[in-house]
Amino acid sequence: MVFYRLTLKYTSGCRVEVRVEFFSSNRGQIVKIGEVACQVGLTVETIRYYEKQGLIVTPERNASGYRQYSADIIQHLSFIKQAKKLGFSLKEIKELLVIRDTPGVSCKEVREQAREKIAGIRRKIADLQKIENDLMALVSRCPGQGPLKKCPIIGPMGIPVPGEEK
């Protein structure tokens, strides 16, 4: 059975914070996909997609054809959701799940994957900083007035301005 806990908290400025928590009373229970989606904060479509991608085991179905998940799927999907928040791709998450489920594997492999992820993030940050600097330089050279053909932002991109000759 799924329980809902509603918490109301009065804050400054006459505001009310509403918090809804979902939890299951029995870990061995069978849960429908909609309940799973609510508890984890994913859409039903996302859960089905993860199933197609092999990130979660295809559940058995009841006589009506509805998927029947064990309550353990909540932790599994929460892991996937958290890994996505940390920037891991679905392929990388699949690798992490294999590592997690392989007996005798140490934390070292996961740490290495996390370090590779950090290095990739740092490369992306450096690329974005270069783009930001380039764009800031163009904006600083742009007077914000005059014909587009003389605009230092449009000009370097080689975009022809309609109605204006080169």
PEUR-V333737 format. One record per helix or strand of 3 or more residues. SS is the DSSP state (hx for helix, st for strand). FROM is the first residue (numbers start at 0). TO is the last residue. Records with the same first field share a line. If there is no record, write none. Layout:
SS: FROM-TO, FROM-TO
//
This chain:
st: 1-10, 14-23, 66-69
hx: 11-13, 32-39, 43-51, 72-84, 89-100, 106-140, 147-149, 151-154
//
